[in-house]
Amino acid sequence: MSQVIFSRVFSFLVMSCFSLSVVAATDSSYTHNDSGENTVINIPGALSLSGTTIKKRFFFNVYRLSHFMEKPKGDFPTKDSLITFILNANTQQRIELEFLRNVTREQIEEALMQGIEQNNADSDLSKIKQDIQRLSSGFQDEVEKHSTLTLSRLSKKKLNVFFNNTLVVETENQALADALWSIWFGKDPLVNTEDLVQNILVN
């Protein structure tokens, strides 16, 4: 009798471990969008980290920002020459934001528009504002600490936006991509751009 009970308990434990392994493997590969379909994040991997910095507001850390790009050919003697290349080159790039505190979707939308307006003062931004509103509609209303926002620029025009590794926007709107990049690489960036390009300048 004891052998039968032991055999059943052992079988249950084996099946439980197997089930947990399957769930873990699934969670690491897929996330779910609002439509209920599985979305695999597909971001070019052969990019080099150019630098990382922290966006602060008063005494608080708001988000960690990392920039990745294809390692450019040639040398850039100054930070400004490399930033000009980043803004104008038809090359793959990626910006990753990890939020370091809880924020709302409205706060992200306002911060993005503030950065765009700050660096495009002489432009008509009415269309861009609509694009940012559509983009942010894919975010959760309450964005928790350690949530991620990824802007993947596959070319000068093509932009994919991921929220927590789920694709929320896929567009060939170059004006939107240029406006987003200006937030952190424009004339009046929201962060220290030297930290964002330090690895490329050093190497």
N, C-alpha and C positions, 0 to 999 in steps of 0.2 A: 504493500500500500504506500509506504513512504517513498519507494522508488518511483511510483506513478506520479505522486504529488511533485516530487523533485523534477521529474521530466517535464511536467506541465509548466511549472514555474520557470524552468530554464528556457523552454520554448517561448514563453511570454516575454522574457527579458531580451532574448535575441531579436524577436520581432519588433519590440519597442525601440531598441537601438537602431535597427535598420530603418524604421520609420523616421526617427529623428535625423538620421543621416540624409535621407531623401529630402526632407524639408529644408535642411541646411544648404544642400547643394542647389535646390531650387531658388532659395532666397538670395544666394550669392550671384545668381545669373540673371534674374528677372526682377522687374518691379511692375506694379500695376498702375495703369492710367485710369481715368474716369470711365472709359468705355469698357473696362474689365478685361482688356486684351493685354497679353504679356508684351513688354517692350524691352528689348535688349539694347543697352547703351552701346553705341558704336562710334567711338571717338578715335581719331588717328592716334596711334600709340608711339610712333617714331618721332616724338617731339622732345626737345630739351627744355628743362626748367630754366627760364631766364632769370627768375627771381621771385621772392615772396615778401610781402609786407602786411602790416596790420592797419586797418582803418579804425581810428579812434574818434570818439565823440565825447568831449569833455574828458572825464577820467575813465571812460568805459571803452573796452575793446568791442567793436561792432562786428567786424568780419576779418577773416584772413584771406588775402588775395594772392593768388599765384598765377604767373603767366608762363605759358609754354609756347615754343615756336620751333619750326625747322631751323636748324643751325645755319645761319646765313653764310654765304661764301664771301670772302674778303674781310677786311678789317674796318672797324669803326673807331676812329680815334677819340670821339667824344660821345657822351650820353645823348646829346641832341641829334647827332647824325644817326644813331641807332634808333631812336624814337621816331625820327622821320621815316626811316625804313619800315618800322613796324606799322606805321599809319598808312603807308602808301604801297607797300609791296604786295603782290599777288601770291601770298604764301600761307601755308596752314599755320594757324595759331589757336590757342585755347586759353581762356581765362576761367579760373575756378575760384568761387567764393565759398568759404565755409563760415556760416554765421556763428558767432561766439556768444550770442545772447538771444533770447526770444524776441522776435519782432513780428509785426503784422504785414500782411500783403500790401496794405496801403502805405506803410512806411518804406517798404522797398521801392514801390512805384514812385513815391515822392523823391526818394534819394536818387534814383536813376534820372528822373527828370531834372532835379537840381544840378546834377553833374553835367547833363547834356546842355542845359541852358547856360551854365557857367562857362562852357567852352565853345558855345555856338551862339553868342549874343546877337549877332547880326543876321541870323537865319530865321526863316519862317518854320517854326517847329510844330505847327498845328497837326500836320500829318504824322510826325514822329511821336507826338503825345498819344495819338490814337493807337499807333503801333505798340507803344509801351503799355498801354492799358490792355490791349489784346494779349500781349506777352505775359503780363502779370496775372491775367485771369487763370493761367495754368498753375499758379502757386496755391498753396494752402492758405486759408484766411489767417491762421495762426502759425507762423513759421518758427519751429522749435530750434533751440540751440543745437549746433552741429548739422543742421540741414545744409544742403549744398545747392548752388546755382552754377551751372557750367555753360559758358558761351563758347561754342566750337565753330571757328571760322575755317571752313574747308577751302575757301578761295576768297578773292576780293569781294565777291557777291554772296556766296552761299554761306548761310548761317544756320546752325542748329543750336537750340537752347534746351537744356535739360534741367529739371528741378528734381532733386533727390534721385538722379540717374534715370528719370523718366522723360522722354522726349515730349516737350510741350509746344515747341515752335520749330518749323522747318521752312526757311524762306530764302529767296534770292533778292532780298531787299538790301541793296548796298548802302542806301542812305541810313537805314536803321543800324546796320553793322558799323558804319563809320561813326555814327552818333554814340553808340555804346562804347566803342574803343576810345573816343575822345574823353570819356569820363575819367579815365585813368592815364591816358597818354596825351591829352590835349594841352593847351597853353596854360590852363589853370587846373591841374589834376587834383582829384580828391585825396590822393595818397602820394607818398614819396616815390617818384618814378625811378630814382637812382637804385633803390632796393629792387625794383622790378626788372631791371636789366643788368644787374651786377654780375651775374654768372657769365653772360655773353661778353661783357666788357673785359672781364678778367681773363677769359679764355680766348 
